[in-house]
């Protein structure tokens, strides 16, 4: 008698737990699916550009009304390949407008960038409307290096490099600077 009674209660208890667990899991699964859907449909976007190329001209430095510096300069990236049909080497050069609105990188560019410098640029792609020489609106795309978003690193010196790169710490490298051969 008593074992059968407890057996029946135990059976009901186990069934109630299973039912509760399945409804909780179902709610959890639905919630997880909704969160996953929200991530893919609403908040997971990426706007990042990374380039390695050569500076086309010295940066143009400007100052805004609040006193902060910003600069612009072009970077050329070249893609090379061998044409499989003719066996000749071919290449294509793309020009990218770089806009720096970060004081630190603007100073860095002003002191060290020159035409021909090989640089690594990381920023976000943006489109702006500017006026051309005839006063017409023109849409230009540019890679923007903003405060706390992006980087600019000189990989090699250009022709007629202004100053020694090592005299100004690279934003990416705060390690010990190598000794100049003239200092020994």
N, C-alpha and C positions, 0 to 999 in steps of 0.2 A: 503494500500500500503506500508507504511513505516514499520509497525510492521511485515508484511510478509517478507519484505526485510531484516530487522534485524534478524528475526527468521531464515531465510535461512543462513545468515552469522554466526549466533550463532551456528546453527546446524553443519556447516562446521568446525567451530572453535572447538567444542566439539569432533567431529570425528577426527580432526587432533591431538588434545591432547591425545585421546585414542590410536591412532596409534603410536604416539611418545612414550607414556608411555609403551605400549606393547613391542616395539622394545628395549627400555632401559631396561625393566625388563628381556627380553629375553637375552640381552647381559650380564646383571648382573648375571642371573641364570647360564649361560654358564661359566662365569668367576668363580663364586662360586664353580661350579662342578669341574672345572679344579684345583682350589686351594685345594679342598677337596681330589681330586685324587692325587695331588702332595704330600699332607701330608701323605696319606696312602701308597703311593708307594715309596716315597723317603726319607723323613726326619724324620719320627716318629719311632725311634728305642729306645729300652731301654735295658741297660746292667746294672743290679743292683742285688746284692746278699746281703741278710741279714741273718745272722746266730746267734744263741745263742747256745753256747756249752762250753766244757771244754778244756783248753789248755793242749796239750799232752806233752810238754817239755818247758823248758825255752827258750826264744827267742834267736836266733843267731843274734848278732849285727855285722854289717859290715859298713865300710866307703868307699864311692866312691872316685874317684880321685879328685873331686872338693870339698871334705870335708863334703858332706852331708851324714847323717846316713840313713841306711835302715836295716830292720830286717825281719826275716822269723820265723814262728812258726806254728805248726799244731794245729788244733781245731777239736775235735770230737763232732759230733752231734749224738744223739741216739733217735731212734723212737721206741716206745713200743706199743704193742697192745695185745689183748687177742684173741687167735685162737678160732674161733667160733665152729670148729669141735671138738677139743680136750679140750677146756676150759683152756688151759695152757697159761701162759704169755710168749710172745716172744718179742725179740727186735733185732734191726739192727743198727749197728754203722757205720757211714760214717766219713772218715777223710778228712779234707780240709786243703790245704796248704795256709797260709796267708802270703802275702808279703806286707810290709809297706815301702813306699818310701817317707814318710812325716816325717820331722825331729821331729816335736812335738810329733807325735804318737810313733815314734821310741824311743824317750826319755821316754815317758810314759810307753811303753812296757818294756824297759830296767830296769826302776826303780821299776816297780810294778808287772809285770806278772811273774807267776811261774806255774809250772806244777799243774794242778787241778783247777786253777782260772776259774770261770765261766765268760765268756765275751760275749758282743754283738759286732759283726763285721758287718760293712756295707761297701761294695766296689763293684768293677766291676770284672767280670769273664774274665780271660785272659789265653791264652795258650802260653807256651814258650818251646823252645828246649834247653835241658841241656845235658851234657855228664854224663853218669853213670860211675860206678867204672871201667868198662872195656873199657871206651873211646867211647862207642856207643852213638849215639844221642837218646834222649828219650824225648817225648812230655809230659809235665806236665801241668795240669790246676791249676790255683791258683786264689784266691780272692785278688785283689790288692787294697790297700788303698793308694791313691795318694794324692799329695798336692791339697787341696780344694775339693777333691772328696773322700768321705768315712768317717767312724768314727770307733773308738775303745773305748768301755766303759767296765770297770770291774764291773761285777754285784755282785760277791762274791769272797772272798779270797780263795786261794788254800792252799795246804798243805805246811807248812813252809814258809808262805808268807814273802817276803823280808822286806818290809817297810809298814808303815801305809798308806793305800790308800788316806786318807784325807790329807796327807802331800803334795800331788801333785794334783792340781786342775784337775778334770776330764774335758776334752775338752767340754763336753756337759753340764756341770753344774758349773756355776760361782756364785752360791748362797752362803750364809753364811755356813761355815763348822761347823758341830756339835762339841761340846766340848768333849774332850777325858775324860774318867772317871778318869784317873790318874792325870789330870791337876787340878781338883777341890780341 
